[in-house]
Amino acid sequence: MSDRLHEPFDRTHGNSVSPTAFSSDLSETMGDLSEDLQGNVTSLNLSIPTAPPPSPERLGELINEINDQVVEDATVSEVENESYGLLIFLVVTATAFFIGYLLKRQNVKWMHETSASLLFGCLLGLIIKVVPDDNFLSIIGKDDLLALRSSLLFHADFFFLVLLPPIIFEAGFNTVPTVLRNKFWYNLDAICTYAFLGTLLSTAVVGFGVHLTGYVGLCVPLTLLHSLCFGSLISATDPVTTLAIFQELGADLDLYALVFGESVLNDAVAIVLYQTAVSFQDIDVDSYNIWMAFLQFGTIFCGSVFVGVAVALFTSLLLKHTSLHEKEFEVNESGIVVLMPYISYVIAVALDLSGIIAILFCGIAMARYTVCHVSPSAYAIVHNMYRMTAGIFECFIFVYMGSAIFLFKLPWGTHIPLAVVSLLWCVAGRYANIWICTPLINAWRRDSNQISPNFKKGLLSSGLRGGIAFALALSTQSDLHGQDESVAIVTSTIGIVTLFGVPPAGRVCGHCDIHHRHCD
């Protein structure tokens, strides 16, 4: 008899059932069953009356009924488990928001609300991993618990397509015109130097350092290519926590502009460097391919900027030459302004460009050219909506990262030395970035615009790692050929981001004099 009867339907992972494939399998199985039954009847010399076979129409109806029932049962189970997981995350995120309110109200400087979100995520993952016992499993069932855990896992596609775009656009649309004003453009030379040359230096230091350390036997060894992939993704700094702390501490606007611009552009540069390093798995490392990689990098950056600015200018012309600014079209106007940035992000991704760069410059260009054609009421809606959405998604990301410590099955005992060594090389890479790039920037600046030692300390303390490094590390599971190396990279990244990155941010930044350019 066909072995298809013994194949279980995988409901835990939500595999969909193709009606055509299911009908074919069912017909084949029924045919095998009929042959076996006919053989048994013949061997026993039994004579039983035979009923006429069902008509093709009736057989099709039966197959469709069975198929619909299987898909319906699986879909209901998926939706229920994912709803429970989403409910848990929403409750924890709302609680973290309230804790952030209490921290601000009590003027607590040693912990930021992002750190509180991270700790709540750790607590959530610990509870789900440790608390369930036999009595608990008898209530919800082991399969349901596994499905609930799977619904709480971090998905890189969800991060890059849903959570990240509003955060980056809000930074360009709200922060640049309202907080930084002209400081961003005034410091653009230093921002690009830190973001491009500095990120490249950090990638090289971390990549070669981790490879060398593994070669001498101090940690799990990684190949040079995998080490450079790890160095590129871990060089993506987090602009969220640092900027929030600097704003609360009243940092100088020039320093704020440097940290903001370097962090946002650094994320895009790190992603492109990571993609470039991954591409060398299938090609030879020679001078031609290295030159083509640099050319590809420049093409991606320039093309992404063009897409973002083009969408912003198109939106400006659309609003200028229509009557959308009138009161009765307020909802339509707001909807267009909200959706166009996301369209620029998707266009850039579809063209194999950088969606982060596209939506960032779309936000900056819309703040400069589109806002003047938007009615005040629509602008208030868009401004507050993106600010609120970015805050919620940022909190959501840190809750996710905290829960990953316990929800992911990672060999911590094996890879703790790699995480510690990587952290030390990340610090060395940050120092290389700041201490090499700063003299180059000061070489062409006037004496009144020099980057002072105070600012250098503030820039050093702003190299925290966050959600983008975490999401890129998860992407290695499908991008890199070596599964063991991917597990090592994920474990080290989670350790650096969650245990050493965000929690001490308030204490580190608080000890820096970030209020004045020069020492007293």
N, C-alpha and C positions, 0 to 999 in steps of 0.2 A: 504493500500500500504506500502511497505517496507520503513522504515525510513532511509535507506542508501542513498536515493537520497538527503537528507538534510545534509549529513555529508560533511563539507568543506575540501578541500585539503589544508594541512598546508604547504604553500610554504615558509613562513617566516623562519621557523626553518630548512628547507631543508630536511624534512622527505622523504626518498626514497620510491618508489612504487614498490612492488613486482609484477611482471607480473602474477604469478600464483594466488596470492590473489586477484588482480584486476580483472582477468578473472572470478574467482569464484563469486566475488561480483556482477559483471556486469551481469552474467548469472542469478543469483538469482533475481536481480532487474528486469531484462527483463521478467522473469517468473512471478513475482508478478504483473507487469504491464499488462501482457497478461491476467492473470486471472481476474484482475479488469475490464479490457476492455471487456472481454467476458461476465462477469456478467452484466455489464451495457447494452450491446447489447441485451442480453437475456431478461432483465427486460423491455426493450422498444419494444420487439418483432420485431426487425429490422432484415432484411435479407440483408446482404452485401456479396459481393463475397469475397472469401478468396484466397489469393495468396499462392502458395506453399512456405514452409519455406526454408530459404537459406540452401545451402549445408553446411556440417560441415567445409569443407575447406574454403568456403567464410566467414562463421561466424568467424572462427579463424583469417582470414585476417583482418576483421573489428575490432575485439578486439585488435589485435596487433597494428593496425594503431592508434586507440584511445589511447592505453596505451603509445605508443611511443611519441605521441603528448603531453600527460600530463607530462611525464618524461622530455621531451625536454624543454617544457615551464618552468618547475620548475628548471631544471638545468641551463638554461640561466639566470633566475632571480637570482639564488644563485651566479653564477659566477660573474655577473655584480656587485652585492652588495659587495661581498667579494673582488673583484678587487678594488672597490672604497675605501673600508676600508684599504686594503693593500697599495694603492697609498698614502692615507693620512698619514699612519704611516711612509712610506718610505721618504716622503717629510719632515715630522717633524724630523725624525732621521737624515737626511742629514743636515737639518738646525742646529740641535743640534751639529753635528760634526763641522760645520763651527763656531758656537759660541764657542765651545771648543778650536778651533784654535785661535780665537780672545782672549780668556781668557789667553791662554798660551803665546801668543805674547805680550800681555800687562802685563804679569807677575802678574796676579790677584791671590792672595792667599786666599781670603776670600770665594771664590766660585770655586768649581770644575766642570768639564764638566758633570759629572754625576748629579750634582745638577741642572745644566742648562737643562739637558734632562728631569729630573723630573718636573721642572717648565713648560717646553714646553708641557709635557704630561697633566699637570693640565690645561693649557690654551686650549689644544685641547678638553679635556673633557668638559670644561666650554662652549666652543663655540658650540659644538654639542648639549649640553643640553639646552642652553639658547637662542641662536640666532634664530633657526627655528620659523617662525611665519606663519600666514595664507597664505601669498603670497609665502613663501618658500615651504610650504606643497602643494600648488596648482601646483608647478613645478615638484616635485619629488614624491609626494604622501605620505600619512602617513605610509602605509605598507612598502614602500621602506626605509623611514627614520628609522623605527623600525628594519628592516633587516640590515641597515647600522650600527646602534648602536650595534646590536648583533654580527656583524662581527668584531667590535672593542674591544669586551670583551676579557679578559685574560683567556686563557685555560691552565690548569695545565699540561695536557698531552703534549701540544705543548712546554711548558717550559722545562719539564724534558727530553723529547725525542729529541728536536731540538736545543733549545737555550743553555741549560746548558752544554752538553758534550764538545763542542769545548772550552768553557771558562775554564773548569776544566783541560782538557788535555793541553791546552796552558800553564796553570800555572805550570804543572809538566814538560812539555817538554822544555819550553823556560826559565822560571824564575829560576828553580832550577840550571841548569847547567851554565847559562849565568850571572845571577845576584848574586845568593847566593853561587854558587860554593860548597865549603865544609861546609858552615855555617848551612845548613839544617840538615845534618847528625850530625854535631857537637852538635847541640841543640835538637836532637831528643828526649832526655829524658824529657826536659822541654815542648816540643811541645806535646808529648803524655799525659803528666800530665795535662796540661791546656785543651787539647782537650777532654780527657775522664773524668777525675775526675772533672775538672772545669765545663764542660757542664752538668754533672750530678748534681753538686751543684746548678748551675744556674736554672736548671729545677725544682729542689725541692724548691728553694726559691721562684721562680715566681709562681709555681703551688700552694703550700700551702699558700703563701701570698695572691694571688687573691681569693682563696677559703675562707680564713678567712675574708678578706675585704668584700666580698659579703655576708658572713654569718652575719656580724654585721650591714649590711644594707647601706654601703657606696657606693655600686655600684650594678649592676645586678648580682645576685648570680649564680654561676656555681657549678655543682657537683664537687666532689674532682677528679674524673677521668677526666672530661672535663677540669678542671683547670690544671691537670698535662699534658694533651695533649697540651693545650695552652702554658704551660711553656716549653715543649720540642720544639715546633715549633718556638717559639719566641726566643729561645736560639741560633738559627742558625744565626751566624754573617755573615756580608758581607765582603769578602776579597777584593772586587774590589775597592771601593772608598778609603778605608784606605790605601791600598798598593800604589795606585796611588798618594795619597797625601804624604805619607812617601817618595816615590821615588823622587817627586818634591822637597821636603824639605831636601833631602840628609840625610836620617836617617841612623844610624849605621846599618851595615849589620847583626849583631847579633840580634838586635831588629827587623829588617825587616824579618829575618828568623823565629823568634818567632811568629810574627804576621801572616806571610804567612802560616806557617805550622799549627798553631792553628786554623786559620780561615778555611782552606780547610778541615782539618780533623774534625773540629767542625761541619761543614755542614753535613758530612756523619754521625757523631754520633747523631746529632739532628734528622736526618731523621729516623735512626734506632730506637731511643728512642720514637719518635712519633708513628711509626708503632707498637712498642711494647705496648705502652700505649693504642692505639686503640684496640689492640687484647684483652685487658682485659674487653672489653664490653660484651663479650660472654663467659667468663670463670670466675671462682671464684678466688678472690684474697687471696691466701694462700701461705704458705712457699714453697710448691712444685712448684707452677706455677711461683712464683717470681724467684726461682732458675733456672727453665727452661727458663725464660726470659733472665737471664744473660747468660746462656749457648747458647741460640739462638743468642744473641748479639755477643758473641765471635765467633761463627760459621760464622755468616754473615761477620764479619770483616776479619777473616782469609781467608775464601773462596773467598771474593772479591779481596783481595791482590793476592791470588794464580792465579785467572783468569787473572788479569791485567798483572802480571809478565809473566805468561805462554804465553799469546798472544804476548808480546814484544819479548820474547826469540824465539818464533816460527818465528816471522818476521825477527829477526836477522839471524837465520839459513837459512831462505829462500833467503835472500839477499846475504848471504855469499857464498852459494853453487850454485848460478845461475849467469847469465851474465846481470842481470838487471842494473848493475852500468854502463854499456857501454852507450855511448852517444845516440845511436839510440833508446834506450829503456827508455829514460828519463821520458816520460809521464807515461809509465807503472810503473816504479819504484816509481814515486811521488804518483800515484794513490794508490798503495798498502800501502805506508807509511801513507797516509791520511786516508784510510778506516779501517785499522786494529785496531786503537784505538776505533773507534766507534763500531766495532765488539765486542771488549771486553766489552764495556758498555752494549750492547744488550744481550750478553751471560749472564752477571751478573744479569740483570733485569729478563731474562727468567728463571734463576735458583733461583729467589726470594732472590738475594743477593743485595749488594749496587753497583749500576752502577757508582756512584761518586768515591768510593774508588777504583774500578777496573780501571777506565780510568785515575785516578790520578797516581796510581802506574804503569800503563802501560806507561804513559808519562815519569815518572821518569826512569823506566827501559829502555825505548827506547832511552832516552837521554844518558844513560850510555853504553848500549850494541848494539844498532841498528845504531846509527849515524855513528859509525866508518865503517860501511859497506855501507853507502849511499854516492853517488857521491856528490861533492860540489854543483853542479847546482840543483840537486833534493832536497838537504837539504835546499838550499836558498828558493826554491819554497814552501816547506812544512812549514818552519819557518815563512815566511812572510804571507802565506795564513792563518795559524792558528792565527797568531797575529792580522791580519786584521779582520778575522771572529769573534774572541773573542771581539774585540773592537766594532764592529757593533752590535753584539748580546747584549753586555752589555748596550749599549745606547738604543737599542730596548726595553730591559726589563724595564729600568727606565722610558721611555716614556709610556709604558703600565701601570706601577704602578701609574704614575701621572694621567693618564686619568681615572683610576678606581675610583678616589675620586668622580667624578661627573657622570660617566656612570653607576656605581652600585647604585641601589636603596637601600640605607642603612639608618637605623634610627639613625642618628648622635645624635639627641637630647637625645635619651634614653641611648646611650652607650658611650657618651663622658666621664662620670665619670669612667667607666671601663677602657677606653683608658688611662686616666691620672693616675689612680691607677696602671695599668699594667706597664706604663712607669717607675714609681717610683720603683716598684718591679724589673724591668729589671735592673735598676741602682744598686739596692741592690744585685741582683744576680751576676752582673759583679764584684762588690766589693768582694763578697764572693769567686768568682772564683780566682781572682788575689791575695787577701790578705791571703787566706788559702793555695793555691797551691804554692805560691812563697817561703814561709819558708820551706815547704817540699822539694822543689827543691834545695834550698840553703843548706839544711842539708847534702846532699851527694856531693855537688860540692866543688871544691877547692876555696880558697879565691879570686883568680884571675878571676874566672868564675862566681862569684856571680851575681845574677840578682839585679841590683841596684835600688834605689828609682826612678831614672830617667826613667829606663826601665819600672818600675811598672806604672808610670804615662802614659807612652806611650801605654802600654797594656790596661790600663783602658779606654783610649780614643779610642781604636780600636774596641770596642764592638758594632759597628753599625749594624743595621739590614737591610736586603736587600731582594733580589728577592726570595731566597729559603724560608724564613719565609712567604713571601707573597703567594707563590705557595702552600705551605703546608696548610696555612689558607684556601685557596679556596678548597683544597681537603677535608676539614672537612664537606663540604656540602654533600658529598657522603659517607664519612667514619663514621661520628658520627650519632647516632640515634636521638638526639635532634636537630630539625631545629632551634629553637630559640637560643640555645647555639652556633650553628654554625654561625649564623648571628652576634652574639655578638663577637665571636672570629675574624671573618673577619673584622668587623668594627674596633675593637681595633688594629688589626695588621696593617691595612692600615693607621690608625692614627699614630701609632708609627713609621712605616717605612717612610712614606711620609712627615709627618709634623714635627717629632722630631728626625728622624734618620739621613738621608743623608744631608739635607740642612746645619746644623751647623757643619758638619764634618771638614771643612777647618779651622774654627775659633777655634774649640776645639783642633785639632792636632797642630795648629800653636802656641798655648801657651805652648806646652810641649817641654822640652829640650830633643830631640830625637837624637842628634848628638853625644853624648858622653855617655859612660857607667857610669862614676862616675861624681859627682859634682865637680866643680872647687874649 
